[in-house]
Amino acid sequence: MKNVVEIPATQTPGLWDGALEEARSLIGVPLRRQDQYWNREAGPDSVRQFCWAIGDDNPLFCDPAYGINSRWKSAIAPGCFLYTIDTTIVAPKLRAIQWIYTGTDWEWYGPIRHRDTFTTNVKLIDAVKKEGGNAPSFIIQTGESLYYNQRGELICRALGSTARIPRARAAGGLKYAPRETHRYSHEELAEIANAIDQEMVRGVTPQLWEDVTVGDVVRPLLKGPLNITDMICWYSGGGHIYKAHGLAAKYRKRHPADSYTDPETGAQDHPARGHTQAFMAREVGMPGGYDVGLQRISWLGHLLTNWMGDDGFLRRLNVSLRRPNIFGDVSWCRATVRDKRVEDGKHVVDLSVQIDNQLGEVTAKGQATVELPSRRKDA
Protein backbone atom coordinates (compact mmCIF):
# COMPACT_ATOMS: atom_id res chain seq x y z
CA MET A 1 0.00 0.00 0.00
CA LYS A 2 1.33 3.43 -0.94
CA ASN A 3 2.07 5.69 1.99
CA VAL A 4 0.00 8.85 2.10
CA VAL A 5 1.82 11.82 3.54
CA GLU A 6 -0.27 14.18 5.62
CA ILE A 7 0.11 17.82 4.63
CA PRO A 8 0.88 19.97 7.69
CA ALA A 9 -1.96 22.19 8.83
CA THR A 10 0.55 25.07 8.97
CA GLN A 11 0.58 24.98 5.16
CA THR A 12 -3.21 25.20 4.85
CA PRO A 13 -4.44 27.85 7.30
CA GLY A 14 -7.66 29.77 6.90
CA LEU A 15 -7.93 33.52 7.29
CA TRP A 16 -7.67 34.51 10.92
CA ASP A 17 -8.95 37.41 12.99
CA GLY A 18 -6.66 40.30 12.21
CA ALA A 19 -5.65 38.96 8.75
CA LEU A 20 -6.84 42.10 7.01
CA GLU A 21 -4.90 44.31 9.38
CA GLU A 22 -1.79 42.23 8.71
CA ALA A 23 -2.39 42.44 4.93
CA ARG A 24 -2.57 46.24 5.21
CA SER A 25 0.38 46.65 7.56
CA LEU A 26 2.95 47.53 4.89
CA ILE A 27 0.84 50.00 2.91
CA GLY A 28 3.04 52.80 1.65
CA VAL A 29 6.32 51.11 2.63
CA PRO A 30 8.94 50.71 -0.17
CA LEU A 31 9.35 46.97 -0.72
CA ARG A 32 12.39 44.85 -1.57
CA ARG A 33 11.94 43.08 -4.93
CA GLN A 34 14.92 40.75 -5.16
CA ASP A 35 12.65 37.75 -5.88
CA GLN A 36 10.28 39.53 -8.28
CA TYR A 37 12.37 40.12 -11.39
CA TRP A 38 13.61 38.02 -14.29
CA ASN A 39 15.39 40.70 -16.33
CA ARG A 40 16.93 44.08 -15.59
CA GLU A 41 17.49 44.98 -19.23
CA ALA A 42 15.34 44.92 -22.36
CA GLY A 43 18.10 43.07 -24.19
CA PRO A 44 17.34 41.84 -27.72
CA ASP A 45 17.46 38.19 -26.65
CA SER A 46 15.32 38.79 -23.56
CA VAL A 47 12.68 40.67 -25.57
CA ARG A 48 12.60 38.01 -28.30
CA GLN A 49 12.32 35.22 -25.74
CA PHE A 50 9.42 37.01 -24.03
CA CYS A 51 7.66 37.46 -27.36
CA TRP A 52 8.15 33.84 -28.33
CA ALA A 53 6.83 32.84 -24.90
CA ILE A 54 3.44 34.35 -25.84
CA GLY A 55 3.54 33.22 -29.48
CA ASP A 56 4.48 36.64 -30.89
CA ASP A 57 7.11 37.00 -33.63
CA ASN A 58 6.43 40.66 -34.52
CA PRO A 59 9.69 41.91 -36.12
CA LEU A 60 9.26 45.31 -34.46
CA PHE A 61 10.10 43.52 -31.21
CA CYS A 62 12.17 40.57 -32.38
CA ASP A 63 14.40 41.97 -35.17
CA PRO A 64 16.72 44.85 -34.20
CA ALA A 65 17.42 45.75 -37.83
CA TYR A 66 13.69 46.08 -38.57
CA GLY A 67 13.14 48.35 -35.57
CA ILE A 68 15.81 50.84 -36.67
CA ASN A 69 13.66 51.69 -39.72
CA SER A 70 10.48 52.20 -37.66
CA ARG A 71 9.16 55.48 -36.26
CA TRP A 72 10.91 54.54 -33.02
CA LYS A 73 14.39 54.44 -34.69
CA SER A 74 15.05 51.41 -32.54
CA ALA A 75 13.71 47.96 -31.88
CA ILE A 76 11.31 48.10 -28.94
CA ALA A 77 9.64 45.69 -26.54
CA PRO A 78 5.91 45.14 -26.07
CA GLY A 79 4.61 46.84 -22.94
CA CYS A 80 3.91 43.63 -21.04
CA PHE A 81 7.62 42.76 -21.28
CA LEU A 82 7.87 44.78 -18.07
CA TYR A 83 6.40 41.80 -16.24
CA THR A 84 9.92 40.36 -16.56
CA ILE A 85 11.39 43.49 -14.92
CA ASP A 86 8.93 43.33 -12.01
CA THR A 87 6.07 40.86 -11.77
CA THR A 88 3.64 43.46 -10.30
CA ILE A 89 2.77 40.80 -7.71
CA VAL A 90 2.66 42.74 -4.43
CA ALA A 91 1.43 40.40 -1.71
CA PRO A 92 3.35 40.79 1.55
CA LYS A 93 2.51 39.06 4.84
CA LEU A 94 -0.25 36.41 5.36
CA ARG A 95 2.09 33.44 5.54
CA ALA A 96 0.79 30.26 3.85
CA ILE A 97 -2.24 32.02 2.40
CA GLN A 98 -2.20 31.24 -1.32
CA TRP A 99 -1.90 34.14 -3.73
CA ILE A 100 -3.84 34.12 -7.00
CA TYR A 101 -3.11 36.93 -9.44
CA THR A 102 -6.27 38.82 -10.42
CA GLY A 103 -5.26 41.60 -12.80
CA THR A 104 -3.10 44.52 -13.89
CA ASP A 105 -3.85 48.12 -14.73
CA TRP A 106 -0.93 49.10 -17.00
CA GLU A 107 -0.25 52.68 -18.07
CA TRP A 108 2.73 53.31 -20.36
CA TYR A 109 4.24 56.76 -20.94
CA GLY A 110 6.98 55.97 -23.46
CA PRO A 111 8.53 53.14 -25.49
CA ILE A 112 10.70 50.37 -24.08
CA ARG A 113 13.77 50.38 -26.33
CA HIS A 114 16.17 47.50 -26.75
CA ARG A 115 19.05 47.84 -24.27
CA ASP A 116 17.07 50.04 -21.88
CA THR A 117 17.76 49.10 -18.27
CA PHE A 118 15.24 49.54 -15.48
CA THR A 119 14.85 50.17 -11.80
CA THR A 120 11.52 49.93 -10.00
CA ASN A 121 9.85 51.51 -7.01
CA VAL A 122 7.18 49.24 -5.57
CA LYS A 123 4.78 49.61 -2.69
CA LEU A 124 1.50 48.18 -1.41
CA ILE A 125 -1.27 50.75 -1.80
CA ASP A 126 -4.39 48.92 -0.62
CA ALA A 127 -5.83 45.71 0.80
CA VAL A 128 -9.55 44.97 1.09
CA LYS A 129 -11.64 42.01 2.14
CA LYS A 130 -13.99 40.41 -0.39
CA GLU A 131 -16.54 37.61 -0.58
CA GLY A 132 -17.04 35.21 -3.48
CA GLY A 133 -18.75 32.08 -4.63
CA ASN A 134 -15.69 29.81 -4.77
CA ALA A 135 -14.16 31.18 -1.58
CA PRO A 136 -16.35 32.62 1.18
CA SER A 137 -13.82 35.26 2.18
CA PHE A 138 -10.53 36.47 0.74
CA ILE A 139 -8.31 39.55 0.62
CA ILE A 140 -7.25 41.56 -2.44
CA GLN A 141 -3.89 43.31 -2.14
CA THR A 142 -3.06 46.00 -4.72
CA GLY A 143 0.46 47.21 -5.36
CA GLU A 144 1.97 50.01 -7.41
CA SER A 145 5.07 49.35 -9.54
CA LEU A 146 6.86 52.32 -11.12
CA TYR A 147 9.38 51.53 -13.88
CA TYR A 148 12.24 53.98 -14.57
CA ASN A 149 14.76 53.59 -17.38
CA GLN A 150 18.47 54.41 -17.21
CA ARG A 151 17.74 58.05 -18.07
CA GLY A 152 15.48 58.37 -15.05
CA GLU A 153 12.36 58.56 -17.23
CA LEU A 154 9.15 57.10 -15.80
CA ILE A 155 8.15 54.65 -18.53
CA CYS A 156 5.26 52.90 -16.86
CA ARG A 157 3.00 52.70 -13.82
CA ALA A 158 1.34 49.37 -13.10
CA LEU A 159 -1.23 48.48 -10.47
CA GLY A 160 -1.18 44.75 -9.82
CA SER A 161 -3.92 42.99 -7.83
CA THR A 162 -3.44 39.71 -5.99
CA ALA A 163 -6.07 37.67 -4.18
CA ARG A 164 -5.01 36.03 -0.93
CA ILE A 165 -7.20 32.95 -0.64
CA PRO A 166 -6.79 29.97 1.71
CA ARG A 167 -5.98 26.68 -0.04
CA ALA A 168 -8.63 24.02 -0.60
CA ARG A 169 -8.02 22.05 2.63
CA ALA A 170 -8.40 25.14 4.80
CA ALA A 171 -11.61 26.37 6.37
CA GLY A 172 -13.07 28.77 3.83
CA GLY A 173 -10.56 27.61 1.22
CA LEU A 174 -10.79 28.07 -2.54
CA LYS A 175 -12.92 25.31 -4.07
CA TYR A 176 -13.46 25.21 -7.81
CA ALA A 177 -15.08 21.97 -8.96
CA PRO A 178 -12.61 19.78 -10.89
CA ARG A 179 -13.06 20.07 -14.66
CA GLU A 180 -12.00 17.47 -17.20
CA THR A 181 -9.75 18.42 -20.09
CA HIS A 182 -11.83 19.41 -23.11
CA ARG A 183 -11.80 16.92 -26.00
CA TYR A 184 -12.10 18.76 -29.33
CA SER A 185 -14.11 17.56 -32.29
CA HIS A 186 -12.69 17.60 -35.83
CA GLU A 187 -14.83 20.65 -36.52
CA GLU A 188 -13.49 22.49 -33.49
CA LEU A 189 -9.89 21.65 -34.41
CA ALA A 190 -10.50 22.94 -37.95
CA GLU A 191 -11.86 26.20 -36.51
CA ILE A 192 -8.78 26.53 -34.29
CA ALA A 193 -6.43 25.90 -37.21
CA ASN A 194 -8.27 28.45 -39.35
CA ALA A 195 -8.09 31.10 -36.60
CA ILE A 196 -4.35 30.58 -36.26
CA ASP A 197 -3.94 30.92 -40.04
CA GLN A 198 -5.92 34.18 -39.97
CA GLU A 199 -3.61 35.96 -37.51
CA MET A 200 -2.34 39.20 -39.04
CA VAL A 201 0.41 41.55 -37.89
CA ARG A 202 -0.36 44.97 -39.38
CA GLY A 203 3.27 46.03 -39.27
CA VAL A 204 4.27 48.96 -41.50
CA THR A 205 0.72 49.50 -42.81
CA PRO A 206 -0.58 52.30 -40.55
CA GLN A 207 -3.78 51.82 -38.58
CA LEU A 208 -5.01 55.36 -39.10
CA TRP A 209 -7.26 56.95 -36.51
CA GLU A 210 -9.64 58.23 -39.19
CA ASP A 211 -10.20 54.69 -40.48
CA VAL A 212 -11.33 53.36 -37.09
CA THR A 213 -15.06 53.38 -36.31
CA VAL A 214 -16.78 52.91 -32.96
CA GLY A 215 -18.11 49.36 -32.93
CA ASP A 216 -15.27 47.93 -35.03
CA VAL A 217 -14.37 44.40 -33.98
CA VAL A 218 -10.68 43.53 -33.92
CA ARG A 219 -9.75 40.27 -35.59
CA PRO A 220 -9.64 37.74 -32.72
CA LEU A 221 -6.35 36.18 -31.66
CA LEU A 222 -6.45 32.54 -30.58
CA LYS A 223 -4.24 30.98 -27.93
CA GLY A 224 -4.27 27.29 -27.12
CA PRO A 225 -5.39 24.66 -26.50
CA LEU A 226 -3.14 25.36 -23.51
CA ASN A 227 -0.53 22.66 -22.94
CA ILE A 228 2.60 21.97 -20.92
CA THR A 229 4.87 23.19 -23.74
CA ASP A 230 3.12 26.57 -23.70
CA MET A 231 3.83 26.79 -19.98
CA ILE A 232 7.49 25.81 -20.36
CA CYS A 233 7.87 28.51 -23.00
CA TRP A 234 6.18 31.07 -20.76
CA TYR A 235 8.47 30.32 -17.82
CA SER A 236 11.51 30.43 -20.11
CA GLY A 237 10.73 33.83 -21.63
CA GLY A 238 8.19 35.42 -19.31
CA GLY A 239 10.12 34.47 -16.22
CA HIS A 240 9.19 33.16 -12.81
CA ILE A 241 10.03 33.67 -9.16
CA TYR A 242 10.75 30.05 -8.23
CA LYS A 243 14.03 28.47 -7.15
CA ALA A 244 15.63 25.12 -8.03
CA HIS A 245 17.58 22.50 -6.09
CA GLY A 246 19.69 23.94 -3.26
CA LEU A 247 18.44 27.45 -3.86
CA ALA A 248 14.89 26.17 -3.34
CA ALA A 249 15.85 24.43 -0.12
CA LYS A 250 17.47 27.62 1.19
CA TYR A 251 14.39 29.63 0.22
CA ARG A 252 12.11 27.22 2.11
CA LYS A 253 14.26 27.58 5.23
CA ARG A 254 13.64 31.33 5.09
CA HIS A 255 9.97 30.97 4.09
CA PRO A 256 8.72 27.61 5.45
CA ALA A 257 5.07 28.46 4.85
CA ASP A 258 5.66 29.15 1.15
CA SER A 259 5.94 25.46 0.36
CA TYR A 260 3.83 22.36 0.08
CA THR A 261 4.32 18.72 0.95
CA ASP A 262 4.09 16.36 -1.99
CA PRO A 263 1.58 13.74 -0.74
CA GLU A 264 3.32 10.97 -2.71
CA THR A 265 6.98 11.62 -1.87
CA GLY A 266 6.70 13.55 1.38
CA ALA A 267 9.21 16.06 0.00
CA GLN A 268 8.70 19.80 -0.01
CA ASP A 269 7.97 21.77 -3.18
CA HIS A 270 6.57 25.14 -4.20
CA PRO A 271 2.76 25.39 -4.33
CA ALA A 272 3.10 26.97 -7.79
CA ARG A 273 3.50 23.47 -9.23
CA GLY A 274 -0.30 23.64 -9.38
CA HIS A 275 0.15 25.59 -12.60
CA THR A 276 1.36 22.43 -14.30
CA GLN A 277 0.03 19.50 -12.26
CA ALA A 278 -3.62 18.70 -11.73
CA PHE A 279 -3.42 17.15 -8.24
CA MET A 280 -1.51 20.15 -6.89
CA ALA A 281 -3.90 22.56 -8.62
CA ARG A 282 -6.73 20.90 -6.72
CA GLU A 283 -4.82 21.24 -3.45
CA VAL A 284 -4.75 24.97 -4.15
CA GLY A 285 -8.46 24.86 -5.05
CA MET A 286 -8.26 25.21 -8.84
CA PRO A 287 -10.19 22.96 -11.27
CA GLY A 288 -6.99 21.69 -12.93
CA GLY A 289 -3.50 22.76 -14.00
CA TYR A 290 -3.79 26.41 -14.96
CA ASP A 291 -2.01 29.27 -16.73
CA VAL A 292 -0.23 32.27 -15.21
CA GLY A 293 -2.29 35.46 -15.02
CA LEU A 294 0.57 37.62 -16.32
CA GLN A 295 0.74 35.34 -19.36
CA ARG A 296 -2.93 35.72 -20.21
CA ILE A 297 -2.85 39.51 -19.88
CA SER A 298 0.19 39.55 -22.19
CA TRP A 299 -1.91 37.74 -24.81
CA LEU A 300 -4.27 40.71 -24.88
CA GLY A 301 -1.26 42.97 -25.36
CA HIS A 302 -0.28 40.80 -28.33
CA LEU A 303 -3.77 41.16 -29.80
CA LEU A 304 -3.56 44.96 -29.62
CA THR A 305 -0.04 45.36 -30.98
CA ASN A 306 -0.98 43.15 -33.95
CA TRP A 307 -3.95 45.43 -34.63
CA MET A 308 -2.40 48.86 -34.11
CA GLY A 309 0.69 48.37 -36.29
CA ASP A 310 4.22 49.69 -35.90
CA ASP A 311 3.17 53.33 -35.55
CA GLY A 312 0.63 52.76 -32.79
CA PHE A 313 1.37 53.07 -29.09
CA LEU A 314 -0.43 51.08 -26.41
CA ARG A 315 -1.07 53.59 -23.64
CA ARG A 316 -3.16 51.56 -21.25
CA LEU A 317 -4.28 48.00 -20.65
CA ASN A 318 -6.46 47.32 -17.63
CA VAL A 319 -7.43 43.65 -17.31
CA SER A 320 -9.25 41.73 -14.60
CA LEU A 321 -8.89 37.93 -14.55
CA ARG A 322 -12.28 36.32 -13.96
CA ARG A 323 -11.89 32.52 -14.11
CA PRO A 324 -9.13 29.92 -14.30
CA ASN A 325 -7.78 28.96 -17.72
CA ILE A 326 -6.85 25.28 -17.45
CA PHE A 327 -4.92 22.84 -19.60
CA GLY A 328 -6.76 22.04 -22.80
CA ASP A 329 -8.65 25.34 -22.87
CA VAL A 330 -8.69 27.61 -25.89
CA SER A 331 -8.54 31.37 -25.28
CA TRP A 332 -10.17 33.69 -27.81
CA CYS A 333 -8.63 37.13 -27.30
CA ARG A 334 -11.07 39.80 -28.48
CA ALA A 335 -11.36 43.58 -28.64
CA THR A 336 -14.01 46.06 -29.79
CA VAL A 337 -13.64 49.80 -30.38
CA ARG A 338 -15.87 51.68 -27.95
CA ASP A 339 -14.72 55.31 -28.38
CA LYS A 340 -12.27 57.54 -30.27
CA ARG A 341 -11.17 61.06 -29.48
CA VAL A 342 -8.42 63.68 -29.72
CA GLU A 343 -6.75 64.26 -26.37
CA ASP A 344 -3.97 66.84 -25.93
CA GLY A 345 -3.39 66.73 -29.67
CA LYS A 346 -3.08 62.91 -29.69
CA HIS A 347 -5.49 60.67 -31.59
CA VAL A 348 -6.58 57.87 -29.28
CA VAL A 349 -8.95 54.92 -29.40
CA ASP A 350 -10.57 53.17 -26.44
CA LEU A 351 -11.34 49.48 -26.71
CA SER A 352 -13.05 46.86 -24.59
CA VAL A 353 -11.06 43.63 -24.36
CA GLN A 354 -11.87 40.15 -23.17
CA ILE A 355 -10.90 36.52 -23.37
CA ASP A 356 -13.39 33.70 -23.58
CA ASN A 357 -12.82 29.95 -23.71
CA GLN A 358 -14.32 27.09 -25.72
CA LEU A 359 -17.20 26.88 -23.23
CA GLY A 360 -18.16 30.51 -23.79
CA GLU A 361 -16.94 31.51 -20.32
CA VAL A 362 -15.29 34.93 -20.00
CA THR A 363 -11.91 34.37 -18.32
CA ALA A 364 -10.57 37.94 -18.57
CA LYS A 365 -12.15 41.33 -19.21
CA GLY A 366 -11.00 44.94 -19.35
CA GLN A 367 -10.25 48.09 -21.32
CA ALA A 368 -7.41 49.45 -23.41
CA THR A 369 -6.36 52.78 -24.88
CA VAL A 370 -4.26 53.01 -28.04
CA GLU A 371 -2.68 56.09 -29.62
CA LEU A 372 -2.82 55.92 -33.44
CA PRO A 373 -1.30 57.93 -36.28
CA SER A 374 -3.53 60.41 -38.10
CA ARG A 375 -3.79 61.65 -41.70
CA ARG A 376 -3.66 65.20 -40.36
CA LYS A 377 -0.21 66.63 -40.98
CA ASP A 378 -0.47 68.88 -37.92
CA ALA A 379 -1.34 65.96 -35.60
Residue pairs with C-beta under 8 A, 6 or more apart in sequence:
2 264
3 266
4 263
5 261
5 262
5 263
5 264
5 265
5 266
6 261
7 169
7 260
7 261
7 263
7 283
8 261
10 96
10 256
10 257
11 96
11 167
11 257
11 259
11 260
11 261
12 96
12 166
12 167
12 168
12 169
12 170
12 173
13 96
13 97
13 166
13 170
14 166
14 170
14 171
14 172
14 173
15 97
15 137
15 138
15 139
15 164
15 166
15 172
19 94
19 97
19 139
20 127
20 128
20 129
20 139
22 93
22 94
23 92
23 93
23 94
23 127
23 139
23 141
23 164
24 124
24 126
24 127
25 93
26 92
26 93
26 123
26 124
27 123
27 124
27 125
27 126
27 127
28 123
28 124
28 125
29 123
29 124
30 121
30 122
30 123
31 90
31 92
31 122
31 123
31 124
31 143
33 86
33 120
33 122
35 241
36 86
36 87
36 89
36 122
36 241
37 84
37 85
37 86
37 87
37 120
37 239
38 84
38 85
38 238
38 239
38 240
39 46
39 84
39 85
39 239
40 85
40 117
40 118
41 115
41 116
41 117
41 118
42 77
42 81
42 85
42 112
42 113
42 114
42 115
42 116
42 117
42 118
43 114
43 115
44 64
44 75
44 114
44 115
46 81
46 84
47 61
47 62
47 75
47 77
47 81
47 114
48 61
48 62
49 236
49 237
50 77
50 78
50 81
50 84
50 237
50 238
51 57
51 58
51 61
51 62
51 78
51 237
52 62
52 233
52 237
53 233
53 234
53 235
53 236
53 237
53 238
53 295
54 80
54 223
54 234
54 237
54 238
54 295
54 298
54 299
54 301
54 302
55 223
55 299
55 302
56 62
56 78
56 302
56 305
58 78
58 201
58 203
58 305
58 306
59 66
59 67
59 203
60 66
60 67
60 70
60 72
60 75
60 76
60 203
60 305
60 310
61 67
61 75
61 76
61 77
61 78
62 75
63 75
64 75
64 114
66 75
67 74
67 75
67 76
67 114
68 74
68 75
70 76
70 204
70 310
70 311
71 310
71 311
72 111
72 113
72 310
74 111
74 113
74 114
75 113
75 114
76 111
76 112
76 113
76 114
77 112
77 113
77 114
78 112
78 298
78 301
78 302
78 305
78 314
79 106
79 108
79 112
79 156
79 301
79 314
79 317
80 106
80 294
80 297
80 298
80 301
80 317
81 112
82 106
82 112
82 118
82 147
82 155
82 156
82 158
83 238
83 239
83 294
83 298
84 237
84 238
84 239
85 118
85 120
85 147
86 120
86 122
86 145
86 147
86 158
87 160
87 239
87 241
87 294
88 104
88 143
88 145
88 158
88 159
88 160
88 294
89 99
89 101
89 143
89 160
89 162
89 241
90 122
90 123
90 124
90 141
90 142
90 143
90 144
90 145
90 160
90 162
91 99
91 141
91 143
91 162
91 164
92 124
92 141
94 139
94 164
95 255
95 257
95 258
96 257
96 258
97 139
97 164
97 165
97 166
98 164
98 165
98 166
98 167
98 174
98 271
98 284
98 285
99 162
99 163
99 164
99 165
100 162
100 163
100 165
100 174
100 293
101 160
101 161
101 162
101 163
101 292
101 293
101 294
101 321
102 140
102 161
102 162
102 163
102 293
102 320
102 321
103 160
103 161
103 293
103 297
103 318
103 319
103 320
103 321
103 366
104 158
104 159
104 160
104 161
104 294
104 297
104 317
104 318
104 319
105 158
105 159
105 316
105 317
105 318
105 319
106 156
106 158
106 316
106 317
106 318
107 156
107 157
107 158
107 315
107 316
108 155
108 156
108 313
108 314
108 315
108 316
109 153
109 154
109 155
109 156
109 157
110 153
110 155
111 155
111 313
112 149
112 155
112 156
116 149
116 150
116 155
117 149
117 150
118 147
118 148
118 149
118 150
118 155
119 147
119 148
120 145
120 146
120 147
120 148
121 145
121 146
121 148
122 143
122 144
122 145
122 146
123 143
123 144
124 141
124 142
124 143
125 142
125 143
125 144
125 159
126 140
126 141
126 142
127 139
127 140
127 141
127 142
128 139
128 140
129 137
129 138
129 139
130 137
130 138
130 139
130 140
130 163
131 137
131 138
132 138
134 174
134 175
134 176
134 285
135 165
135 166
135 172
135 173
135 174
135 175
135 285
136 172
137 172
138 163
138 164
138 165
138 166
138 174
139 163
139 164
140 161
140 162
140 163
140 164
141 161
141 162
141 164
142 159
142 160
142 161
142 162
143 159
143 160
143 162
144 157
144 158
144 159
145 156
145 157
145 158
145 159
145 160
146 154
146 156
146 157
147 154
147 155
147 156
147 157
147 158
148 154
148 155
149 155
161 320
165 173
165 174
165 285
166 172
166 173
166 174
167 173
167 174
167 271
167 283
167 284
167 285
168 174
168 175
168 282
168 283
168 284
168 285
169 283
173 285
174 284
174 285
174 286
175 285
176 285
176 286
176 287
176 324
177 287
178 278
178 282
178 287
178 288
179 287
179 288
179 326
181 288
181 326
181 327
181 328
182 225
182 328
182 329
182 330
182 358
182 359
184 192
184 225
184 358
188 358
192 222
192 224
192 225
192 330
195 220
195 222
195 332
196 222
198 219
199 219
199 221
199 222
199 306
200 219
200 306
201 306
202 306
202 307
202 308
202 309
202 310
203 309
203 310
204 309
204 310
205 309
206 309
206 310
206 311
206 372
206 373
207 307
207 308
207 309
207 311
207 312
207 372
207 373
208 372
208 373
208 374
208 375
209 340
209 347
209 348
209 349
209 372
209 373
209 374
209 375
210 374
210 375
212 337
212 340
212 349
212 372
213 337
214 337
214 338
214 339
214 340
215 336
215 337
216 336
216 337
217 334
217 335
217 336
217 337
218 303
218 304
218 307
218 334
218 335
218 336
218 337
218 351
219 306
219 307
220 303
220 332
220 333
220 334
221 299
221 302
221 303
221 306
221 332
221 333
222 330
222 331
222 332
222 333
223 230
223 299
223 330
223 331
223 333
224 230
224 328
224 329
224 330
224 331
225 327
225 328
225 329
225 330
226 291
226 325
226 326
226 327
226 328
226 329
226 330
226 331
227 327
227 328
228 276
228 327
230 291
231 275
231 276
231 291
231 292
234 291
234 292
234 295
238 292
238 294
238 295
238 298
240 272
242 248
242 270
242 272
243 250
243 251
243 270
248 270
249 268
251 258
252 258
252 259
252 268
258 270
258 271
259 268
259 269
259 270
259 271
260 268
260 269
260 270
260 271
260 273
260 280
260 283
261 267
261 268
261 269
262 268
262 269
263 279
269 280
271 280
271 283
271 284
273 280
274 280
274 281
274 282
274 283
274 284
274 286
274 289
274 290
275 281
275 289
275 290
275 291
275 292
276 289
277 289
278 288
278 289
278 327
281 287
281 288
281 289
281 290
281 326
282 288
286 324
286 326
287 324
287 326
288 324
288 326
288 327
288 328
289 326
289 327
290 324
290 325
290 326
290 327
291 324
291 325
291 326
293 321
296 321
296 325
296 331
296 355
296 363
296 364
297 317
297 319
297 321
297 364
299 331
299 333
299 355
300 317
300 319
300 333
300 335
300 353
300 355
300 364
300 366
300 368
301 314
301 317
302 333
303 333
303 334
303 335
303 353
304 314
304 317
304 335
304 351
304 353
304 368
304 370
305 312
305 314
307 335
307 370
308 314
308 370
308 372
311 372
311 373
312 370
312 371
312 372
312 373
313 370
313 371
314 368
314 369
314 370
315 348
315 369
315 370
315 371
316 367
316 368
316 369
317 353
317 366
317 367
317 368
318 366
318 367
318 368
319 353
319 364
319 365
319 366
320 364
320 365
320 366
321 363
321 364
322 362
322 363
322 364
322 365
323 357
323 361
323 362
323 363
324 363
325 331
325 355
325 357
325 363
329 357
329 358
329 363
330 357
330 358
331 355
331 356
331 357
331 363
332 355
332 356
332 357
333 353
333 355
334 353
334 354
334 355
334 356
335 351
335 352
335 353
335 354
335 368
336 351
336 352
337 349
337 350
337 351
338 350
338 351
338 352
338 367
339 349
339 350
340 347
340 348
340 349
340 350
341 348
341 350
342 348
345 379
346 371
346 379
347 371
347 372
347 373
347 374
347 379
348 369
348 370
348 371
348 372
349 369
349 370
349 372
350 367
350 368
350 369
351 367
351 368
351 369
351 370
352 365
352 366
352 367
352 368
353 364
353 365
353 366
353 367
353 368
354 362
354 364
354 365
354 366
355 362
355 363
355 364
355 365
356 362
356 363
357 363
373 379
